[in-house]
Amino acid sequence: MRICILALEPLRLLSLCISGEPLFFLENILDKLFVYGTLKRGGRLHGCLKHQQFLGEAITPPKYDLIGGYGFPFLVKGEYRVKGELYEVSEEMWPLLDDVEGVPQLYLRELVEVLPLGIYNIPPDDGNVWGYVSNMEHKRLSSEGLFVDHDNMTKEWINVG
């Protein structure tokens, strides 16, 4: 019998390791990713998510902001809602996405709070999913960019082909 280690309590895992039971890692573990810029549908980097499951549009609570720089947006702490898209991403994609997003030079992958828009697959109970958050000094960036400010409280990055 093979046992998946992700379904075990730490003490049970330790006892199985000591006993020599065959263990395996669950493959194709999926996690959710909130995207708000060039990884969105129509964005120049969306091809990276081509084979990942689109879950629908999502929005953050008013705790974030989008600022522009170098032709793409950065998610930072702020007082706006940010509109984006939610994807289910397989485990093997994370290293590629981290590389494409410039982790850790440009961004850090951190938990971001989101709410689904419309009737879509709902994020985890706590609403936290992965997102790429700016790791740049804000003074080097600007508020310039192709943004839509929907209601003076919600920002969205517009991809231009």
C-alpha positions as CSV (number, residue, x, y, z in Angstrom):
1,M,0.0,0.0,0.0
2,R,1.3,3.5,-0.9
3,I,0.3,6.5,1.3
4,C,0.0,10.1,0.1
5,I,2.0,12.2,2.5
6,L,-0.1,15.3,1.9
7,A,-3.1,13.7,3.7
8,L,-1.2,12.9,6.9
9,E,-0.8,14.5,10.2
10,P,2.9,15.3,11.0
11,L,3.2,12.7,13.8
12,R,1.6,10.0,11.6
13,L,4.0,10.9,8.8
14,L,6.9,10.6,11.1
15,S,5.8,7.2,12.3
16,L,5.3,6.0,8.7
17,C,8.8,7.3,7.7
18,I,10.3,5.4,10.6
19,S,8.4,2.2,9.8
20,G,9.6,2.2,6.2
21,E,6.1,2.4,4.6
22,P,6.3,3.5,0.9
23,L,5.2,7.1,0.6
24,F,4.5,9.3,-2.4
25,F,3.7,12.9,-3.2
26,L,0.4,13.7,-4.8
27,E,1.0,14.8,-8.3
28,N,-0.7,17.7,-10.1
29,I,-1.5,19.6,-6.9
30,L,-3.5,22.6,-7.9
31,D,-3.4,26.1,-6.4
32,K,-5.2,29.2,-7.4
33,L,-3.6,32.3,-8.9
34,F,-4.9,35.8,-9.2
35,V,-3.6,37.6,-12.3
36,Y,-4.2,41.3,-13.0
37,G,-1.8,42.2,-15.9
38,T,0.0,40.6,-18.7
39,L,-1.0,37.1,-17.6
40,K,-4.7,37.9,-18.2
41,R,-6.5,36.7,-21.3
42,G,-5.3,38.9,-24.1
43,G,-2.1,39.7,-22.4
44,R,1.3,39.1,-23.9
45,L,2.2,36.5,-21.3
46,H,-1.2,34.7,-21.2
47,G,0.3,31.8,-23.1
48,C,1.9,30.6,-19.8
49,L,-1.6,29.9,-18.5
50,K,-2.9,28.4,-21.8
51,H,-3.4,24.9,-20.3
52,Q,-4.4,26.0,-16.8
53,Q,-8.1,26.2,-15.7
54,F,-9.7,29.6,-15.9
55,L,-12.0,30.0,-12.9
56,G,-13.5,33.4,-13.7
57,E,-13.0,37.1,-12.9
58,A,-12.2,38.1,-9.4
59,I,-11.6,41.3,-7.4
60,T,-9.6,42.2,-4.3
61,P,-11.1,44.0,-1.4
62,P,-10.0,47.7,-1.1
63,K,-6.5,46.9,0.2
64,Y,-4.4,47.1,-3.0
65,D,-3.4,49.4,-5.8
66,L,-2.0,49.0,-9.3
67,I,0.9,51.1,-10.4
68,G,2.6,51.1,-13.8
69,G,6.2,50.7,-14.8
70,Y,8.2,49.3,-17.7
71,G,4.9,48.5,-19.6
72,F,3.3,46.3,-17.1
73,P,1.5,46.7,-13.7
74,F,2.6,46.1,-10.2
75,L,0.2,45.1,-7.4
76,V,1.0,47.0,-4.2
77,K,-0.7,47.7,-0.9
78,G,-3.2,50.5,-1.2
79,E,-6.9,51.5,-0.9
80,Y,-8.3,50.3,-4.2
81,R,-10.0,47.1,-5.4
82,V,-8.1,45.5,-8.2
83,K,-10.0,43.5,-10.9
84,G,-8.4,40.5,-12.4
85,E,-8.8,36.8,-13.3
86,L,-8.5,33.6,-11.2
87,Y,-6.8,30.4,-12.5
88,E,-6.2,27.0,-11.1
89,V,-2.5,26.3,-11.6
90,S,-0.8,22.9,-11.5
91,E,2.2,22.5,-9.3
92,E,4.7,22.0,-12.1
93,M,3.8,25.4,-13.5
94,W,4.9,27.5,-10.5
95,P,8.7,27.6,-11.3
96,L,8.0,28.7,-14.8
97,L,5.5,31.4,-13.7
98,D,7.9,32.6,-11.0
99,D,10.6,32.9,-13.6
100,V,8.4,34.7,-16.1
101,E,7.2,37.1,-13.4
102,G,10.8,37.9,-12.3
103,V,10.6,36.5,-8.8
104,P,12.3,37.8,-6.6
105,Q,13.7,40.8,-8.5
106,L,10.4,42.3,-9.7
107,Y,7.7,40.4,-7.8
108,L,7.1,38.1,-4.8
109,R,4.5,35.4,-4.9
110,E,2.3,36.1,-1.9
111,L,-1.2,35.4,-0.7
112,V,-3.7,37.9,-2.0
113,E,-7.3,38.2,-0.8
114,V,-9.9,38.0,-3.6
115,L,-13.6,37.6,-4.1
116,P,-15.1,35.9,-7.1
117,L,-17.1,38.1,-9.6
118,G,-20.3,36.4,-10.9
119,I,-21.0,32.7,-10.5
120,Y,-17.7,30.9,-10.8
121,N,-15.7,28.4,-8.8
122,I,-15.2,30.0,-5.4
123,P,-11.7,30.4,-4.0
124,P,-10.8,28.8,-0.7
125,D,-12.9,29.6,2.4
126,D,-10.5,32.3,3.5
127,G,-10.4,33.9,0.0
128,N,-6.6,33.9,-0.1
129,V,-5.0,32.8,-3.4
130,W,-1.5,33.4,-4.8
131,G,-0.7,36.6,-6.6
132,Y,2.4,38.4,-7.8
133,V,3.0,41.4,-5.6
134,S,5.6,44.2,-6.3
135,N,9.1,43.7,-4.9
136,M,10.2,47.1,-6.3
137,E,10.7,50.4,-4.5
138,H,7.5,52.4,-5.2
139,K,9.4,55.6,-5.8
140,R,10.9,54.1,-8.9
141,L,7.4,53.4,-10.3
142,S,4.7,55.7,-11.5
143,S,0.9,55.7,-11.6
144,E,1.2,55.7,-15.4
145,G,-0.3,52.8,-17.3
146,L,-3.3,51.6,-19.2
147,F,-5.7,51.4,-16.3
148,V,-9.5,51.7,-16.2
149,D,-10.7,53.2,-13.0
150,H,-14.3,51.8,-12.9
151,D,-15.7,53.7,-9.9
152,N,-12.9,55.7,-8.3
153,M,-12.3,52.6,-6.1
154,T,-11.6,49.8,-8.6
155,K,-8.6,49.6,-10.9
156,E,-8.1,47.2,-13.9
157,W,-5.1,46.9,-16.2
158,I,-5.9,46.9,-19.9
159,N,-3.7,44.7,-22.1
160,V,-3.0,46.2,-25.5
161,G,-1.8,43.7,-28.1
